[in-house]
Amino acid sequence: MAITAQEVKKLRDMTGSGMMDCKKALAEAEGDFDKAIEILRKRGEKVAAKRDDKEANEGVVIAQVNDSNDYGVIVRLSSETDFVAKNDDFVAFAQKIADIALAERPADVDALNALPMEGKLTVGEKVTEMVGKINEKISVTAYEQLESPLVAPYIHSGYRAGVLVALSKNNDAAFQAGRDVAMQVAAMKPVAVNKSGIDQATIDQELDIAMDLARQEGKPEAMLEKIGQGRLNKFFKENTLEAQAFVKSDKQSVAQYLDSVEKGLKVTDFKHIALG
C-alpha cells in the first residue's frame, strides 16, 4: 500500500527512528502504527516515544492534595498554544477547577465538568465561556484522583506535568520521601509500581521482542529463553518504579530509598499526567 510522507513523519515523531526505517516499517505493517512500532523494536531500533497516537497539547497540569495529605487530584486543562497556557488567568482558572475536583471528588472528567462553578454555571460551561473570551479551544482533557494513608504531589516546572504518589504511611518523613519519588515518576516515567502491575500481554510481548533480537544476533536457539528473561528483567528494572535507580542517589533503588527513610515504607500507587 502507498505510505504518505505525513504518515512517515508521524511515526518518526512517535518513535524517534529514521525516516527510511519508519517508511519500511509502515509498509510492512500495512499502515498499522502499533504494528510498525513493534517491527521497529524487533529490528533493534530505539523507540523513544509513547505508543499512543496523541498529538501534543499545550495547557497546564495541576496536582494537589487535601490538608490531611490522604487524598489528591490531578487536572489537565488543555489549550491550543503555550501563549495561552502561560497566561496567569489561565493558570488561575485551571487551579479553580482543581480546587473543585479536590473538594467534590468527581468520578471522571464528565462528572467534573458537570459540577457547579461560580454561580449557576458548571465547570464545563465556564470552560466554554473561557473559550469565547480567548478565542481558542480549551478543555479539561485528563483527571485522576488518588486516596491512601499518604498522597504526595508534584508539579513539574511550568505546569507541564503533575504526579501523585500514594504511600503506606503518613508522617513528615514519608511526605518528603513521597515528594522525591513523585519527582522520580515525572523524570523517569515508570509504567507500574512493580512488575506485578504490568499486564501479562505486555510481558509476553517484551519477552518475544527480546528473544527475537537475540535470534537476529545469532545467539543459539537453546539460549534464547535465558537471554530473553535477562532482557525482560532489565525491562522491569528500567520501567517499574520500585526497581528503578533512585535519581537522587543511583546506588539505591526507589524501594531501597524508601526503606532507608522508614522501615516498611512503600509506594502503593501513583498517577502521572503530562502535556502532550
C-alpha positions in Angstrom: 0.0 0.0 0.0 1.1 3.6 -0.5 2.6 5.2 2.5 2.4 9.0 2.7 5.1 11.4 3.8 2.8 12.6 6.6 2.4 9.1 7.9 6.2 8.5 7.9 6.7 11.8 9.7 4.1 10.9 12.2 5.8 7.6 13.0 9.1 9.3 13.2 7.7 11.8 15.7 6.2 9.0 17.7 9.4 6.8 17.8 12.5 8.9 17.0 13.5 6.4 14.4 14.9 7.3 11.0 12.7 8.3 8.1 13.5 5.3 5.9 13.2 2.8 8.8 9.8 4.3 9.5 8.7 4.1 5.9 9.8 0.4 5.6 8.1 -0.5 8.9 4.8 1.2 7.9 4.9 -0.6 4.6 5.4 -3.9 6.2 2.7 -3.2 8.8 0.3 -2.1 6.0 -0.1 1.3 7.7 -0.8 0.0 11.2 1.1 2.2 13.6 1.1 -0.2 16.5 2.5 -3.0 14.3 5.0 -0.6 12.8 6.3 0.3 16.2 6.7 -3.3 17.2 8.5 -4.0 13.9 11.0 -1.2 14.6 11.6 -2.6 18.1 12.1 -6.1 16.8 14.7 -4.7 14.4 16.5 -3.2 17.4 15.5 0.3 16.6 15.4 2.6 19.7 11.8 3.7 20.1 11.9 6.8 22.2 8.3 7.9 22.4 4.9 6.7 23.6 3.0 4.1 21.6 -0.3 6.0 21.6 -1.4 8.3 18.9 -1.8 11.6 20.7 -0.9 14.9 19.3 0.9 17.3 21.6 -1.3 19.6 23.6 -0.4 22.8 25.4 -2.0 23.8 28.7 -1.4 23.3 32.4 -1.4 20.4 34.8 -2.3 20.9 38.4 -1.6 18.3 41.1 -2.7 18.9 44.7 -3.7 17.1 47.9 -6.0 17.9 50.8 -4.9 19.2 54.2 -4.6 15.7 55.7 -2.5 14.5 52.8 -4.6 11.4 52.2 -6.4 12.4 49.0 -5.2 14.2 45.9 -6.2 15.1 42.3 -4.6 15.9 39.0 -6.3 18.0 36.4 -5.1 18.9 32.9 -6.6 21.9 31.3 -5.5 21.9 27.6 -5.1 24.8 25.2 -4.0 25.2 21.6 -1.0 27.4 22.3 1.6 27.9 25.0 0.9 31.6 24.8 -2.5 31.0 26.4 -1.1 28.3 28.8 1.4 30.7 30.2 -1.2 33.4 30.9 -1.7 33.9 34.7 -5.5 34.0 34.3 -5.5 30.6 32.5 -3.3 29.0 35.3 -5.6 30.5 37.9 -8.7 29.1 36.1 -7.1 25.7 36.0 -6.4 26.0 39.7 -10.0 26.8 40.5 -11.1 23.6 38.6 -8.6 21.6 40.5 -9.9 23.1 43.8 -13.4 22.0 42.9 -12.2 18.5 42.0 -10.3 18.2 45.3 -13.4 19.3 47.3 -16.1 17.3 45.4 -14.1 14.2 44.3 -15.9 13.6 41.0 -15.6 10.1 39.4 -14.3 11.3 36.0 -13.9 14.2 33.6 -17.6 14.2 32.7 -18.6 14.4 36.3 -16.1 17.2 36.9 -17.5 19.2 34.0 -21.0 18.8 35.5 -20.1 20.3 38.9 -21.2 23.9 39.8 -18.6 26.7 39.4 -19.2 30.3 40.3 -23.0 30.7 40.5 -25.3 28.7 38.3 -22.8 27.7 35.7 -21.0 24.3 35.7 -17.3 23.7 35.2 -18.0 22.8 31.6 -20.0 25.9 30.9 -17.3 28.1 32.5 -14.7 26.4 30.2 -17.0 27.2 27.2 -17.2 30.8 28.5 -13.4 30.9 28.6 -13.2 29.7 25.0 -15.3 32.7 24.0 -13.0 35.1 25.9 -9.7 33.9 24.5 -10.9 32.7 21.1 -9.0 29.4 21.4 -10.2 25.8 22.0 -9.6 24.7 25.7 -11.0 21.8 27.6 -10.4 19.5 30.6 -8.6 16.6 28.9 -7.5 14.5 31.9 -8.3 13.9 35.5 -7.0 11.5 38.1 -7.6 11.0 41.8 -5.8 9.0 44.5 -6.6 8.1 48.1 -4.2 6.5 50.5 -2.8 6.8 54.0 -0.4 9.4 52.4 -0.6 11.1 49.0 2.3 13.3 47.9 2.0 15.7 45.0 4.5 17.2 42.5 4.0 19.7 39.7 6.8 19.7 37.1 8.2 23.1 36.0 5.9 25.3 34.0 2.9 23.1 35.0 3.8 20.6 32.2 3.2 17.5 34.3 1.6 16.5 37.6 2.2 13.5 39.7 0.5 11.9 42.8 2.3 9.2 44.8 0.5 7.0 47.3 2.5 5.7 50.3 1.8 3.2 53.0 2.5 5.6 56.0 1.6 9.2 56.8 4.2 11.3 58.6 6.6 14.2 57.7 9.5 12.0 56.6 7.2 9.9 54.5 5.7 13.0 52.8 9.1 14.4 51.9 10.1 10.9 50.6 6.9 10.9 48.6 7.8 14.2 47.0 11.1 12.8 46.0 9.5 9.7 44.5 6.9 11.9 42.7 9.8 13.8 41.0 11.2 10.4 40.1 8.0 9.5 38.3 7.9 12.7 36.4 11.6 12.3 35.3 11.7 8.5 34.6 8.1 7.7 33.6 7.7 4.2 35.1 4.8 2.2 33.8 3.9 0.5 37.1 4.9 0.3 40.7 6.4 -3.1 40.3 6.3 -6.0 37.8 3.1 -7.3 39.3 1.4 -4.2 37.9 2.4 -5.0 34.3 -0.2 -7.0 32.4 0.8 -10.4 31.0 0.3 -9.4 27.4 2.9 -6.7 27.8 5.3 -9.1 29.5 4.8 -11.7 26.7 5.4 -9.1 24.1 8.6 -7.8 25.7 9.9 -11.4 26.0 9.1 -12.1 22.4 10.9 -8.9 21.3 14.0 -9.8 23.5 14.2 -13.3 22.1 13.7 -12.2 18.5 16.6 -9.7 18.9 18.8 -12.4 20.4 17.9 -14.7 17.4 18.9 -11.9 15.0 22.2 -11.5 16.9 22.9 -15.2 16.1 22.6 -16.5 19.6 22.0 -20.3 19.9 18.3 -21.3 19.9 18.7 -23.1 23.2 19.9 -19.9 24.9 17.1 -17.6 23.6 14.8 -18.2 26.6 17.5 -17.4 29.1 18.7 -14.3 27.2 15.1 -13.2 26.8 14.4 -13.5 30.5 17.6 -11.5 31.3 16.4 -8.7 29.0 12.9 -8.9 30.4 14.4 -8.4 33.9 16.2 -5.3 32.6 12.9 -4.0 31.2 11.4 -4.4 34.7 14.3 -2.6 36.3 14.1 0.3 33.9 10.3 0.6 33.8 8.9 -0.2 37.2 9.1 2.4 40.0 10.3 0.3 42.9 13.2 -1.2 40.8 14.4 2.0 39.2 17.6 3.5 40.3 16.7 6.4 42.6 17.5 9.7 40.7 18.9 11.4 43.8 21.2 8.5 44.7 21.6 5.9 41.9 23.3 3.4 44.2 19.9 2.7 45.7 16.6 1.6 44.1 13.5 3.5 44.9 12.3 0.7 47.1 15.7 0.7 49.0 15.5 4.5 49.4 12.0 4.4 50.9 13.1 1.6 53.3 16.0 3.7 54.4 13.7 6.6 55.2 11.4 4.4 57.3 11.4 0.6 57.6 8.4 -0.8 55.7 7.6 2.5 53.8 6.3 1.6 50.3 4.7 3.1 47.3 1.3 1.6 46.7 0.2 3.5 43.6 0.9 6.6 41.5 -0.7 8.8 38.9 1.1 10.8 36.2 -0.4 13.2 33.8 1.7 15.3 31.4 1.1 17.6 28.4 1.3 16.0 25.0 
